[in-house]
Amino acid sequence: MNELVILPVLLLLAAVATMAALARDPARQAVVLAVLGMVLALLFTLLQAPDVALSQLAVGTAVTPLLILLTLRAVRRDRRRKQAEDRRKS
């Protein structure tokens, strides 16, 4: 019975991982990475590893995508600030 549930989750995992690899926008990649973390947490739960699932849920679904999004925000803000300074100098 357990194998019947694991196979669709593995297929979903492959699909989400492919989406993450093919996404061009870094913000979209971070969101897909969060979904990938959730699918992995589900897989670990099905494989009876709840401690690993909780760690994956915390780090892979919440912390890592959040850090990526915050970094993207800072980089984009710095770019806009630099562009505005360049316009003022011209």
NORKA-V215948 format. One record per run of one state. SS is the DSSP state (alpha for helix, beta for strand, coil for the rest). FROM is the first residue (numbers start at 1). TO is the last residue. If there is no record, write none. Layout:
# NORKA-V215948
ss=SS from=FROM to=TO
ss=SS from=FROM to=TO
This chain:
# NORKA-V215948
ss=coil from=1 to=1
ss=alpha from=2 to=22
ss=coil from=23 to=25
ss=alpha from=26 to=46
ss=coil from=47 to=49
ss=alpha from=50 to=89
ss=coil from=90 to=90
